[in-house]
Every structure is written in C-alpha cells, then in structure tokens.
C-alpha cells in the first residue's frame, strides 16, 4: 500500500518537472516571425507626381483666378463707395433706396462673395499676410468703429496700420452700408471709402502674390509641404463652416449675429463658402478646369475607399445644406453642421494615417 502511494507521488513529481522544463524551453525559444499579413503597411509618401499636379492645379486654376476676381471686385467697391459718398443724399436709413447706395451695397456683396471663395481654405499669401484678420474679423465692434471714425489722424484720413481688426474690413463696411448707413460728405462716409481702399489694396497684393506662387516651380518635397498645410487648412475651413457659420448662431449668438446678417446675405455667404469647400473636395458643377478634386487625388494614390467615403459625405452635406437660410429651423441647421463635420472624417481619421500627413490643431475646430 505504502509502495503504491510512493510510486504515485514519484510519477506526479516527474510529470511536474517535465512540464516545467517544457515551459521554460518554450519561453526561451525565439518568437516565430510575424506573418506578412500582420506586418504594418508603410504610409504613402506625400512627395509624389500626383501631389505636385494637385498643388499646381489649385494654385493656377483656383487661387490665382479667385484672387484676380477679388482684386477686380475691390476696384469696383472703391468706385461705388466713392460715388455714394460724393452724392447729395441726405440722412440715409437702413430702409433708404438710392441708386448710388444700392450700387455700393451690391459692390460690397460681390466683394464679399469673391472673398469668401478665395478664403474658404486659407493657405499661402492669405496666411502669410494675415488677410483674414485684416479684412474679415467677426464679430465687428460698433463702439470701436465709432471711436476710430471720431479720431482720424488728419481730417478725412486714418492710419490703417493703427486701426484694430474689430473696426475695419468687410464687417465694418457692411455696418456702414446697412445698419447705420454713412451719410455722404461726412467723416463716416470718408472712413467708408478708406475701408474700401484698404480692401482693394489688400486684394491687389493677394492677386500679385498668388500669381507669383502659381508661376513658380516647386520641387516634389515643396509640393508635399504645401499639400500637408492645405489639408490642415481644409479641415480648418470645414470646421469654420460647421462651428462659426452654422452652430454658433443656433446655439449661442442668435441669427442676428450670423455671418452677413446685417446685410441680409447670410444664405448667400453659406452657399459661397460651401461651394468653395466642396468643389476642391469632390468636384462637380462649377469646379474650374485644372482643379484636381481630393476624391480624384485619393483614387490616384490607391485610396479608393477613402475617396468613396469623402464623395458620399460631401453628397450628404450637399443635401443637408440645400436651401438653408437663417429661417431654417435650428435642429435642421445643426444637422447640416453635423454633415459638414462628417465630410472631414475620411481625411482626418483614415487618410492621415495612410499617408504621411501631419495634422495640427486649429482654432476653427470649435472644440
């Protein structure tokens, strides 16, 4: 009996020793190489002929022509504001209908539209010159505007390099043409003309700068750097449309502070901005010849799934924004804002991981 117990104990001990030895051998053995199916896929390089083609197309077919149009509209704005301020009209009000005032207002609308198209995705000279701060600081401050008008550097003259962003640019002109129309032959109207000239001068500088950049030769690496910045600014542009243009007026500001509400041009501003974002993204009607949409670019780089997702999300945002006006119910505008945000997902979540794109935080993210 005792012998049997001893034998069973010895057998158990031997089994344990063998098991421990096998485990130690397995632990010390080199790991098997990973299969090729699980190996990480190298990110696609940005420096590529298709990247260079996209950059050239945007500069030559989008930015340079858009800057020329803005310059032309700036010239017209100066002419029309000068004509209004030289007229004999008395005591204008927001309801005043005068041919010269109507012409100045329409010139402002044209300049605003061309500016919106040019600046929807801000890159190159727009960033370098801080043009958005100079021309389109929102919301403008009426008290600051009144203070500037009351303190010229000389009669009828203002040193614009000393004027704050909240009292200049398109929003200040909008205020002086609609909310509190500048009466002809007054210091207020003189300042309106100075604002128009300041916009015209900036527009001319931008047109020259973009023409120069479009004509320049870029290396593949330089084009890759430009494209990386463009993607970040494209994301920022979508964020501004979603947050500043749509969400904030609904959630916080109220529609009376929506972009271009003073002139009654909010719906037009939304349409112009969205078209300036969607055409370089997915093409379609109105896209200039020579512009390579991001969807086409992604397919050329082998990222068909991301291209399809981007095209789908742009289409859904198109539908959500169709006919949007300040009178559109708030929940519907918030849904449109959500759809604009979805447009960024394929680029921010998928493409940035599949390509060598460095994403940066933007103040226009709104988060």
Kinemage of the C-alpha trace (Angstrom):
@kinemage 1
@onewidth
@group {chain A} dominant
@subgroup {mainchain}
@vectorlist {calphas} color= white
{ca unk a 1} P 0.000 0.000 0.000
{ca unk a 2} L 2.744 2.395 1.075
{ca unk a 3} L 4.813 1.436 -2.006
{ca unk a 4} L 1.910 2.265 -4.293
{ca unk a 5} L 1.497 5.669 -2.711
{ca unk a 6} L 5.202 6.363 -3.065
{ca unk a 7} L 5.158 5.323 -6.738
{ca unk a 8} L 2.210 7.569 -7.489
{ca unk a 9} L 3.938 10.516 -5.780
{ca unk a 10} L 7.117 9.951 -7.774
{ca unk a 11} L 5.157 9.840 -11.013
{ca unk a 12} L 3.404 13.101 -10.239
{ca unk a 13} L 6.703 14.782 -9.365
{ca unk a 14} L 8.303 13.607 -12.614
{ca unk a 15} L 5.349 14.933 -14.634
{ca unk a 16} L 5.643 18.315 -12.966
{ca unk a 17} L 9.357 18.502 -13.682
{ca unk a 18} L 8.789 17.647 -17.339
{ca unk a 19} L 6.063 20.275 -17.632
{ca unk a 20} L 8.227 22.960 -16.064
{ca unk a 21} L 11.060 22.081 -18.393
{ca unk a 22} L 8.842 22.273 -21.425
{ca unk a 23} L 7.508 25.658 -20.338
{ca unk a 24} L 10.991 27.023 -19.790
{ca unk a 25} L 12.102 25.753 -23.174
{ca unk a 26} L 9.118 27.387 -24.859
{ca unk a 27} L 9.773 30.672 -23.080
{ca unk a 28} L 13.444 30.712 -24.066
{ca unk a 29} L 12.823 29.795 -27.689
{ca unk a 30} L 12.910 32.721 -30.176
{ca unk a 31} L 9.483 34.032 -31.232
{ca unk a 32} L 8.270 32.976 -34.640
{ca unk a 33} L 8.446 35.778 -37.200
{ca unk a 34} L 5.167 37.615 -37.778
{ca unk a 35} L 3.334 36.688 -40.913
{ca unk a 36} L 3.425 39.139 -43.784
{ca unk a 37} L -0.340 39.610 -43.394
{ca unk a 38} L 0.089 41.291 -39.997
{ca unk a 39} L 3.062 43.499 -40.925
{ca unk a 40} L 2.281 47.255 -40.822
{ca unk a 41} L 1.734 48.935 -44.153
{ca unk a 42} L 4.139 51.791 -44.853
{ca unk a 43} L 2.457 55.192 -45.149
{ca unk a 44} L 2.242 56.593 -48.662
{ca unk a 45} L 4.754 59.406 -49.218
{ca unk a 46} L 3.348 62.859 -49.891
{ca unk a 47} L 6.134 63.705 -52.320
{ca unk a 48} L 4.624 62.250 -55.489
{ca unk a 49} L 3.837 63.431 -59.041
{ca unk a 50} L 0.101 63.393 -58.284
{ca unk a 51} L 0.646 65.624 -55.261
{ca unk a 52} L 2.581 68.087 -57.401
{ca unk a 53} L -0.194 68.040 -60.006
{ca unk a 54} L -2.861 68.723 -57.390
{ca unk a 55} L -0.892 71.640 -55.915
{ca unk a 56} L -0.239 73.159 -59.343
{ca unk a 57} L -3.904 72.821 -60.250
{ca unk a 58} L -5.108 74.531 -57.088
{ca unk a 59} L -2.703 77.442 -57.435
{ca unk a 60} L -3.200 78.005 -61.150
{ca unk a 61} L -6.905 77.180 -61.532
{ca unk a 62} L -8.306 78.095 -58.124
{ca unk a 63} L -6.288 80.548 -56.036
{ca unk a 64} L -4.784 82.782 -58.741
{ca unk a 65} L -8.120 83.303 -60.587
{ca unk a 66} L -10.046 83.745 -57.312
{ca unk a 67} L -7.549 86.387 -56.166
{ca unk a 68} L -7.832 88.220 -59.504
{ca unk a 69} L -11.615 88.263 -59.185
{ca unk a 70} L -11.351 89.589 -55.648
{ca unk a 71} L -8.994 92.307 -56.869
{ca unk a 72} L -11.421 93.321 -59.586
{ca unk a 73} L -14.307 93.405 -57.131
{ca unk a 74} L -12.186 95.515 -54.795
{ca unk a 75} L -11.706 98.093 -57.556
{ca unk a 76} L -15.457 98.224 -58.145
{ca unk a 77} L -16.134 98.596 -54.423
{ca unk a 78} L -13.912 101.669 -54.227
{ca unk a 79} L -15.617 103.236 -57.250
{ca unk a 80} L -19.117 102.621 -55.895
{ca unk a 81} L -18.426 103.827 -52.349
{ca unk a 82} L -16.763 106.969 -53.690
{ca unk a 83} L -19.798 107.638 -55.866
{ca unk a 84} L -22.157 107.189 -52.925
{ca unk a 85} L -20.122 109.390 -50.611
{ca unk a 86} L -19.957 112.134 -53.265
{ca unk a 87} L -23.715 112.098 -53.815
{ca unk a 88} L -26.199 114.614 -52.438
{ca unk a 89} L -28.332 112.133 -50.479
{ca unk a 90} L -29.430 113.253 -47.013
{ca unk a 91} L -29.985 111.332 -43.798
{ca unk a 92} L -29.935 107.757 -45.145
{ca unk a 93} L -31.517 104.987 -43.080
{ca unk a 94} L -31.361 101.180 -43.384
{ca unk a 95} L -34.528 101.394 -45.492
{ca unk a 96} L -33.140 104.033 -47.867
{ca unk a 97} L -33.291 103.088 -51.535
{ca unk a 98} L -30.944 105.261 -53.548
{ca unk a 99} L -29.280 104.214 -56.818
{ca unk a 100} L -25.808 105.175 -55.578
{ca unk a 101} L -26.270 103.448 -52.220
{ca unk a 102} L -27.753 100.377 -53.890
{ca unk a 103} L -24.740 100.218 -56.224
{ca unk a 104} L -22.312 100.470 -53.283
{ca unk a 105} L -24.190 97.736 -51.433
{ca unk a 106} L -24.145 95.447 -54.458
{ca unk a 107} L -20.424 96.053 -54.905
{ca unk a 108} L -19.917 95.016 -51.285
{ca unk a 109} L -21.928 91.827 -51.872
{ca unk a 110} L -19.747 90.982 -54.878
{ca unk a 111} L -16.540 91.613 -52.940
{ca unk a 112} L -17.815 89.558 -50.014
{ca unk a 113} L -18.679 86.672 -52.330
{ca unk a 114} L -15.303 86.637 -54.063
{ca unk a 115} L -13.507 86.982 -50.728
{ca unk a 116} L -15.457 84.028 -49.314
{ca unk a 117} L -14.486 81.860 -52.271
{ca unk a 118} L -10.828 82.828 -52.043
{ca unk a 119} L -10.524 82.497 -48.270
{ca unk a 120} L -12.548 79.339 -47.587
{ca unk a 121} L -9.281 77.371 -47.366
{ca unk a 122} L -6.587 79.816 -46.331
{ca unk a 123} L -3.091 78.976 -47.463
{ca unk a 124} L -0.021 80.726 -48.839
{ca unk a 125} L -0.337 84.537 -49.055
{ca unk a 126} L -3.625 84.550 -47.137
{ca unk a 127} L -1.824 83.087 -44.133
{ca unk a 128} L 1.410 84.981 -44.590
{ca unk a 129} L -0.360 88.343 -44.803
{ca unk a 130} L -2.954 87.617 -42.073
{ca unk a 131} L -5.561 88.781 -44.565
{ca unk a 132} L -8.483 87.250 -42.686
{ca unk a 133} L -7.775 89.363 -39.603
{ca unk a 134} L -7.345 92.481 -41.705
{ca unk a 135} L -10.454 92.038 -43.824
{ca unk a 136} L -12.942 89.826 -42.019
{ca unk a 137} L -12.716 89.970 -38.228
{ca unk a 138} L -16.048 88.849 -36.772
{ca unk a 139} L -17.969 89.999 -34.916
{ca unk a 140} L -17.121 93.652 -35.508
{ca unk a 141} L -17.462 96.112 -32.646
{ca unk a 142} L -19.676 99.172 -33.355
{ca unk a 143} L -18.244 101.056 -30.360
{ca unk a 144} L -14.713 100.530 -31.647
{ca unk a 145} L -15.790 101.657 -35.109
{ca unk a 146} L -17.337 104.858 -33.742
{ca unk a 147} L -14.153 105.601 -31.799
{ca unk a 148} L -11.949 105.189 -34.869
{ca unk a 149} L -14.180 107.431 -37.004
{ca unk a 150} L -14.112 110.116 -34.326
{ca unk a 151} L -10.304 110.110 -34.134
{ca unk a 152} L -8.746 110.476 -37.611
{ca unk a 153} L -5.003 111.024 -37.925
{ca unk a 154} L -5.908 114.063 -40.070
{ca unk a 155} L -9.235 115.329 -41.431
{ca unk a 156} L -10.604 112.531 -43.607
{ca unk a 157} L -7.516 110.347 -43.104
{ca unk a 158} L -6.840 107.302 -40.947
{ca unk a 159} L -3.605 105.333 -40.468
{ca unk a 160} L -4.949 101.845 -41.103
{ca unk a 161} L -1.919 100.139 -39.593
{ca unk a 162} L -3.107 101.559 -36.274
{ca unk a 163} L -6.772 100.555 -36.644
{ca unk a 164} L -7.852 97.410 -34.819
{ca unk a 165} L -9.347 94.467 -36.675
{ca unk a 166} L -12.735 94.950 -34.995
{ca unk a 167} L -13.268 98.303 -36.755
{ca unk a 168} L -12.247 97.535 -40.314
{ca unk a 169} L -12.747 95.196 -43.252
{ca unk a 170} L -15.912 93.752 -44.722
{ca unk a 171} L -17.919 93.671 -41.448
{ca unk a 172} L -17.270 97.361 -40.746
{ca unk a 173} L -18.253 98.299 -44.297
{ca unk a 174} L -21.369 96.159 -44.027
{ca unk a 175} L -22.360 98.088 -40.893
{ca unk a 176} L -21.798 101.451 -42.610
{ca unk a 177} L -23.803 100.433 -45.667
{ca unk a 178} L -26.789 98.740 -43.986
{ca unk a 179} L -27.064 99.011 -40.203
{ca unk a 180} L -26.047 102.666 -39.849
{ca unk a 181} L -25.611 103.969 -43.402
{ca unk a 182} L -22.837 106.512 -43.754
{ca unk a 183} L -24.250 109.827 -44.935
{ca unk a 184} L -22.476 111.349 -47.949
{ca unk a 185} L -19.937 114.108 -47.362
{ca unk a 186} L -19.394 113.182 -43.695
{ca unk a 187} L -16.354 111.786 -41.842
{ca unk a 188} L -18.189 108.480 -41.547
{ca unk a 189} L -18.515 108.205 -45.317
{ca unk a 190} L -14.897 109.258 -45.727
{ca unk a 191} L -13.914 106.351 -43.487
{ca unk a 192} L -16.120 104.017 -45.536
{ca unk a 193} L -14.109 104.954 -48.621
{ca unk a 194} L -10.848 104.420 -46.714
{ca unk a 195} L -12.047 100.941 -45.753
{ca unk a 196} L -12.874 100.144 -49.378
{ca unk a 197} L -9.431 101.319 -50.495
{ca unk a 198} L -7.793 99.226 -47.784
{ca unk a 199} L -9.654 96.150 -49.023
{ca unk a 200} L -8.742 96.953 -52.640
{ca unk a 201} L -5.065 97.326 -51.749
{ca unk a 202} L -5.026 94.003 -49.897
{ca unk a 203} L -6.861 92.325 -52.776
{ca unk a 204} L -4.264 93.604 -55.251
{ca unk a 205} L -1.444 92.313 -53.078
{ca unk a 206} L -3.080 88.916 -52.834
{ca unk a 207} L -3.649 88.745 -56.591
{ca unk a 208} L 0.015 89.522 -57.235
{ca unk a 209} L 1.227 87.059 -54.612
{ca unk a 210} L -0.901 84.175 -55.881
{ca unk a 211} L 0.042 84.867 -59.491
{ca unk a 212} L 3.696 84.695 -58.483
{ca unk a 213} L 3.223 81.499 -56.499
{ca unk a 214} L 1.239 79.859 -59.302
{ca unk a 215} L 4.018 80.620 -61.788
{ca unk a 216} L 6.785 79.322 -59.518
{ca unk a 217} L 8.450 75.932 -59.904
{ca unk a 218} L 8.212 73.625 -56.879
{ca unk a 219} L 10.189 70.530 -56.003
{ca unk a 220} L 8.304 67.382 -55.028
{ca unk a 221} L 9.163 67.993 -51.377
{ca unk a 222} L 7.963 71.605 -51.540
{ca unk a 223} L 4.683 70.465 -53.089
{ca unk a 224} L 4.336 67.850 -50.352
{ca unk a 225} L 4.795 70.500 -47.662
{ca unk a 226} L 2.237 72.782 -49.350
{ca unk a 227} L -0.232 69.904 -49.593
{ca unk a 228} L 0.213 68.991 -45.929
{ca unk a 229} L -0.596 72.592 -44.975
{ca unk a 230} L -3.527 72.604 -47.386
{ca unk a 231} L -5.092 69.534 -45.759
{ca unk a 232} L -4.843 71.166 -42.344
{ca unk a 233} L -6.390 74.377 -43.674
{ca unk a 234} L -9.077 72.419 -45.497
{ca unk a 235} L -10.013 70.805 -42.188
{ca unk a 236} L -9.995 74.259 -40.555
{ca unk a 237} L -12.241 75.628 -43.311
{ca unk a 238} L -14.737 72.836 -42.783
{ca unk a 239} L -14.557 73.492 -39.052
{ca unk a 240} L -15.305 77.173 -39.533
{ca unk a 241} L -18.308 76.386 -41.719
{ca unk a 242} L -19.589 73.918 -39.175
{ca unk a 243} L -18.889 75.881 -35.992
{ca unk a 244} L -18.836 79.634 -36.675
{ca unk a 245} L -21.282 79.769 -39.583
{ca unk a 246} L -23.874 77.190 -38.503
{ca unk a 247} L -23.565 76.000 -34.906
{ca unk a 248} L -22.756 79.190 -33.020
{ca unk a 249} L -25.660 81.278 -34.409
{ca unk a 250} L -28.031 78.460 -33.407
{ca unk a 251} L -26.526 77.528 -30.055
{ca unk a 252} L -25.289 80.850 -28.725
{ca unk a 253} L -25.179 84.038 -30.783
{ca unk a 254} L -28.605 84.125 -32.365
{ca unk a 255} L -29.210 84.550 -36.073
{ca unk a 256} L -28.883 88.326 -35.851
{ca unk a 257} L -25.145 87.721 -35.339
{ca unk a 258} L -24.790 85.071 -38.025
{ca unk a 259} L -22.233 85.891 -40.728
{ca unk a 260} L -23.509 88.684 -43.043
{ca unk a 261} L -26.798 89.014 -41.164
{ca unk a 262} L -26.590 92.825 -41.204
{ca unk a 263} L -26.775 92.886 -45.000
{ca unk a 264} L -29.263 90.021 -45.197
{ca unk a 265} L -26.719 87.916 -47.077
{ca unk a 266} L -26.251 85.007 -44.642
{ca unk a 267} L -27.728 82.414 -47.006
{ca unk a 268} L -25.520 83.643 -49.852
{ca unk a 269} L -22.448 83.540 -47.612
{ca unk a 270} L -23.235 79.960 -46.598
{ca unk a 271} L -23.685 78.910 -50.242
{ca unk a 272} L -20.463 80.584 -51.357
{ca unk a 273} L -18.419 79.075 -48.531
{ca unk a 274} L -19.809 75.596 -49.001
{ca unk a 275} L -19.214 75.619 -52.759
{ca unk a 276} L -15.657 76.846 -52.165
{ca unk a 277} L -15.143 73.850 -49.872
{ca unk a 278} L -16.987 71.152 -51.802
{ca unk a 279} L -15.627 71.809 -55.302
{ca unk a 280} L -11.950 71.157 -54.440
{ca unk a 281} L -13.145 68.224 -52.341
{ca unk a 282} L -15.357 66.311 -54.750
{ca unk a 283} L -15.606 68.340 -57.961
{ca unk a 284} L -18.937 68.721 -59.680
{ca unk a 285} L -20.698 71.654 -61.308
{ca unk a 286} L -18.754 74.891 -61.201
{ca unk a 287} L -15.365 73.336 -60.464
{ca unk a 288} L -12.726 75.134 -62.549
{ca unk a 289} L -10.917 73.140 -65.216
{ca unk a 290} L -7.494 72.172 -63.932
{ca unk a 291} L -8.518 71.645 -60.311
{ca unk a 292} L -7.966 68.043 -59.195
{ca unk a 293} L -10.578 67.243 -56.510
{ca unk a 294} L -9.381 65.412 -53.427
{ca unk a 295} L -11.546 62.434 -54.362
{ca unk a 296} L -9.707 62.050 -57.679
{ca unk a 297} L -6.355 62.525 -55.969
{ca unk a 298} L -7.089 59.817 -53.395
{ca unk a 299} L -8.104 57.344 -56.079
{ca unk a 300} L -4.889 58.062 -57.991
{ca unk a 301} L -2.945 57.178 -54.838
{ca unk a 302} L -4.787 53.876 -54.371
{ca unk a 303} L -7.141 55.077 -51.620
{ca unk a 304} L -10.430 54.340 -53.364
{ca unk a 305} L -12.321 53.518 -50.159
{ca unk a 306} L -11.423 56.899 -48.627
{ca unk a 307} L -12.342 58.652 -51.887
{ca unk a 308} L -15.734 56.945 -51.942
{ca unk a 309} L -16.370 57.877 -48.304
{ca unk a 310} L -15.442 61.512 -48.966
{ca unk a 311} L -17.691 61.675 -52.037
{ca unk a 312} L -20.574 60.136 -50.081
{ca unk a 313} L -20.208 62.542 -47.155
{ca unk a 314} L -19.967 65.577 -49.448
{ca unk a 315} L -23.195 64.480 -51.121
{ca unk a 316} L -24.958 64.138 -47.773
{ca unk a 317} L -23.763 67.592 -46.698
{ca unk a 318} L -24.970 68.979 -50.038
{ca unk a 319} L -28.442 67.665 -49.321
{ca unk a 320} L -28.448 68.928 -45.732
{ca unk a 321} L -27.399 72.444 -46.776
{ca unk a 322} L -29.756 72.680 -49.732
{ca unk a 323} L -31.844 75.812 -49.363
{ca unk a 324} L -30.507 76.661 -45.885
{ca unk a 325} L -31.401 80.173 -44.697
{ca unk a 326} L -31.459 81.915 -41.312
{ca unk a 327} L -35.159 80.983 -41.153
{ca unk a 328} L -34.350 77.262 -41.354
{ca unk a 329} L -35.250 75.553 -38.041
{ca unk a 330} L -32.335 75.299 -35.627
{ca unk a 331} L -32.304 71.468 -35.407
{ca unk a 332} L -32.104 71.283 -39.201
{ca unk a 333} L -29.127 73.677 -39.277
{ca unk a 334} L -27.398 71.663 -36.549
{ca unk a 335} L -27.923 68.517 -38.601
{ca unk a 336} L -26.351 70.299 -41.580
{ca unk a 337} L -23.418 71.270 -39.359
{ca unk a 338} L -23.010 67.636 -38.355
{ca unk a 339} L -22.961 66.602 -42.003
{ca unk a 340} L -20.239 69.152 -42.735
{ca unk a 341} L -18.225 67.689 -39.875
{ca unk a 342} L -18.651 64.178 -41.275
{ca unk a 343} L -17.004 65.338 -44.517
{ca unk a 344} L -13.710 65.639 -42.632
{ca unk a 345} L -13.714 62.131 -41.202
{ca unk a 346} L -12.280 60.266 -44.176
{ca unk a 347} L -9.332 62.673 -44.328
{ca unk a 348} L -8.727 63.201 -40.609
{ca unk a 349} L -9.228 59.611 -39.483
{ca unk a 350} L -8.229 57.439 -42.432
{ca unk a 351} L -6.118 59.296 -44.978
{ca unk a 352} L -3.897 60.981 -42.406
{ca unk a 353} L -2.952 57.519 -41.118
{ca unk a 354} L -2.443 56.084 -44.597
{ca unk a 355} L -0.331 58.981 -45.858
{ca unk a 356} L 2.475 60.983 -44.290
{ca unk a 357} L 0.186 63.851 -43.253
{ca unk a 358} L 0.892 65.745 -40.037
{ca unk a 359} L -2.338 67.108 -38.607
{ca unk a 360} L -2.399 70.195 -36.407
{ca unk a 361} L -4.982 71.707 -34.086
{ca unk a 362} L -6.882 74.686 -35.482
{ca unk a 363} L -8.715 77.459 -33.671
{ca unk a 364} L -11.570 76.846 -36.100
{ca unk a 365} L -12.140 73.351 -34.726
{ca unk a 366} L -14.560 74.977 -32.308
{ca unk a 367} L -13.968 72.423 -29.561
